[in-house]
Amino acid sequence: MCAGRQWSIVKALVLLEASTSDWCAMATDEGLPTLAARIRSSTTPRLTVFTAQSKKHFYCRDAICAFVFDHDAVPLNPFRAFGYFLGDRVDRDLVREANNNLLRLCDELWVFGTTIANGVLFEILYAHEMGMPVRLYNVATRANEIHPVSVEHLRFESELYVRGVSRADLQDLVAGGGGMTDL
């Protein structure tokens, strides 16, 4: 029995080296449908969404991810990737730079929360610069309470109101009416 079990493990390892479709067919041919069923996973391509939110809504990250999954997309949430700025173990600017790298990998940017922080505004402007679609949503602790909002509902954190920049100016930037150099 031990030798037979070892042979099955060897077959399984060989199957894992083959392409997905090849090993599924080989597993069935070799009498290993249970193995194939246990390790098979969907390879359906889905929209990849970078989720942006103010650190003030850090605690809503799970609801945000659930919302994105509920909309047949894959969330890339920076607070899930790096926690809360990696617990300040590294410089926050390094985490922000990493977020920008992750944003470039995504298909769309979805912004959660009606109060926009400076980092989120940068992500919005960067997405616009790359021609990436940006969607706006409220933020909530339950996915079923999240819904789209219009740019007119947005407010901005106080540090964004500098040098005579008005709320309307900031809303125009979010709507795609300007670039990063306009600030």
Secondary structure, DSSP 8 states (H G I E B T S, - for coil): -HHHHHHHHHHHHHHHHS-HHHHHHHHHHTT-HHHHHHH-------EEEEEEE-GGGGGGHHHHHHHHHHTTEEEE-HHHHHTTGGGGTS-HHHHHHHHHHHHHH-SEEEEE-SEE-HHHHHHHHHHHHTT--EEEE---SSGGG--B--GGG-EE-GGG--TT--HHHHHHHHTTS--GGG-
